[in-house]
Amino acid sequence: MVNTKKKNAMFGRYPSCDLLNNALRFIKAGKIDTACFEIIVAIHKAGGYFHEDIVPFVEEMQEKWQERNNND
């Protein structure tokens, strides 16, 4: 069963839900780095946190994203 918009769900609120939907689109298109960054942003926007073992990956992805944007 696929759910649509739930008013009070943390990840069902804008912008988290939209960012996660975008991430799925990026995964579908094979853009894994971009999808990961969308998920990271969704967690930030939802006031979430990262588990200790994920922090180095998140930092690596943020650095990659900054380098990518600086080269544009």
SERO-4910 file (N, C-alpha, C, O; in steps of 0.05 Angstrom, whole numbers):
BEGIN
 pado doro    nc1    nc2    nc3   cac1   cac2   cac3    cc1    cc2    cc3    oc1    oc2    oc3
  Met    A     17    -24      0      0      0      0     18     25      0     37     27     16
  Val    A     11     43    -17     26     68    -19     10     90     -7    -13     95    -14
  Asn    A     22    104     13      8    126     26     15    152     12     36    155     -1
  Thr    A     -4    171     13      1    198      3     -3    217     26    -15    210     47
  Lys    A      7    241     23      7    262     43     -7    257     70    -32    254     71
  Lys    A      9    256     91     -2    254    118      6    280    132     29    287    134
  Lys    A    -14    295    141    -10    321    152     10    323    175     27    341    174
  Asn    A     10    306    194     26    309    218     51    291    218     66    292    238
  Ala    A     57    277    197     81    260    197    105    278    192    104    295    174
  Met    A    127    275    208    150    293    205    161    292    177    167    312    165
  Phe    A    164    268    165    174    265    138    153    269    117    159    267     93
  Gly    A    128    273    126    107    278    107    103    308    103     86    317     87
  Arg    A    118    324    117    116    353    115    136    364     95    157    353     90
  Tyr    A    128    386     83    146    400     65    169    412     82    163    421    104
  Pro    A    194    411     74    204    402     49    214    373     50    223    362     29
  Ser    A    214    360     73    226    333     75    214    313     56    228    299     43
  Cys    A    188    312     54    175    293     37    182    298      7    188    279     -7
  Asp    A    183    323     -1    190    330    -28    219    322    -34    226    312    -55
  Leu    A    237    328    -14    265    321    -18    269    291    -20    285    281    -36
  Leu    A    254    275     -4    256    246     -6    244    235    -32    255    216    -43
  Asn    A    223    248    -41    212    240    -67    232    246    -89    236    231   -108
  Asn    A    246    270    -87    266    276   -106    289    256   -106    299    248   -127
  Ala    A    297    247    -82    318    227    -79    310    202    -93    327    190   -107
  Leu    A    286    193    -91    277    169   -105    279    173   -135    286    155   -150
  Arg    A    272    197   -145    274    203   -173    303    202   -182    309    191   -204
  Phe    A    321    212   -166    350    212   -173    360    183   -173    376    176   -190
  Ile    A    352    167   -154    360    139   -153    350    125   -179    365    110   -192
  Lys    A    325    130   -186    313    118   -210    330    126   -235    332    110   -253
  Ala    A    340    150   -235    356    160   -258    385    153   -256    401    160   -274
  Gly    A    393    139   -234    421    130   -231    439    152   -220    463    149   -221
  Lys    A    428    173   -209    444    195   -197    445    191   -167    433    205   -152
  Ile    A    461    172   -159    462    163   -131    474    185   -113    463    189    -91
  Asp    A    495    199   -121    507    220   -104    486    242    -99    483    251    -76
  Thr    A    472    250   -119    452    271   -116    429    261    -98    419    277    -82
  Ala    A    421    236   -101    401    225    -84    409    225    -55    394    232    -37
  Cys    A    434    217    -50    445    217    -22    444    245    -11    436    248     13
  Phe    A    452    265    -26    451    292    -16    423    301    -10    419    315     10
  Glu    A    404    294    -26    376    301    -21    367    289      6    352    302     21
  Ile    A    375    264     11    367    251     36    380    265     60    367    269     80
  Ile    A    405    273     57    419    288     78    405    314     84    401    321    107
  Val    A    397    328     63    383    354     67    356    349     80    348    364     98
  Ala    A    342    328     72    316    321     84    319    316    114    302    326    130
  Ile    A    340    302    122    344    296    150    350    323    165    340    327    187
  His    A    367    340    153    372    366    166    347    382    169    341    393    190
  Lys    A    331    384    147    307    401    148    286    390    168    270    406    178
  Ala    A    286    364    173    267    352    191    277    354    220    264    345    239
  Gly    A    301    366    224    312    368    251    323    342    261    324    337    285
  Gly    A    330    325    242    339    298    249    369    298    256    381    318    259
  Tyr    A    379    274    258    407    270    265    419    247    249    404    232    236
  Phe    A    445    244    250    459    223    236    472    204    257    483    214    277
  His    A    470    179    252    484    160    269    514    163    266    524    171    245
  Glu    A    528    157    287    557    161    288    572    149    265    591    160    254
  Asp    A    564    125    257    577    111    235    571    123    207    585    118    188
  Ile    A    551    140    205    543    153    180    556    180    177    558    190    155
  Val    A    564    193    199    575    220    199    597    224    178    597    243    163
  Pro    A    617    206    178    639    209    158    628    209    129    638    225    112
  Phe    A    609    192    123    597    191     97    582    218     90    585    229     69
  Val    A    567    228    110    553    253    106    573    276    101    568    292     83
  Glu    A    594    277    116    614    298    112    627    295     85    632    315     71
  Glu    A    633    271     76    645    266     50    626    276     28    634    289      9
  Met    A    600    269     31    580    277     11    577    308     10    575    319    -11
  Gln    A    578    321     33    576    350     34    600    363     21    597    383      7
  Glu    A    624    352     25    648    362     12    646    359    -18    653    377    -33
  Lys    A    637    336    -27    634    330    -56    614    351    -68    619    362    -90
  Trp    A    592    355    -54    572    374    -64    583    402    -66    578    416    -86
  Gln    A    598    411    -46    611    438    -47    630    440    -70    630    460    -84
  Glu    A    647    420    -74    666    420    -96    652    421   -122    659    436   -140
  Arg    A    631    406   -125    615    405   -149    603    432   -155    603    442   -178
  Asn    A    592    445   -135    580    472   -139    600    493   -143    595    513   -158
  Asn    A    624    491   -132    645    510   -136    656    509   -165    667    529   -175
  Asn    A    654    485   -177    665    482   -204    645    490   -226    652    491   -249
  Asp    A    620    496   -218    599    504   -238    602    533   -245    586    543   -261
***
